[in-house]
């Protein structure tokens, strides 16, 4: 039976139910509830901005976007965004979703920590980022109503969310610090990981093999 929260209906297809079960099984309450809020806030921001995405694709993008932070699906040698994107793409293709649509979701997850660019791309890419930005950064907080916000949070609570999600980021990235080069997640390790040294773009250029 479908569930409606703040006027947004959660997809109830077999694919969506399986996605929910996969993410519920692999993630903490913090990440699971955050991922569900990302879908709901993405849909609400879409209504407010006049952008419509395929609900099933948007749902998978939202639910899988932080899967790369988990022990089960995270890697040691690439950005966590790519881990989640790769898993979502495999999942969608295994359910008969087209290559183009699976790639659209892959892109949405891969770019969700990249400011501005996703908002100029397809509806799925844009709305995953809209949902993430609203829930994590408060971007667009007043673009939806107090009632909508309260209903979403009542369904998927966020107790001490700011510190809990920062801890999830830290735990998911501390073993692969080099993957945060050029990424906002380097800020997390700078705050929480003793001895972390950021990659320096200027020094990368100066120390390249070019002789001049």
Beta strands, then each sheet from edge to edge (+ up, - down):
strand 1: 3-5
strand 2: 8-10
sheet 1: 1+ 2-
end
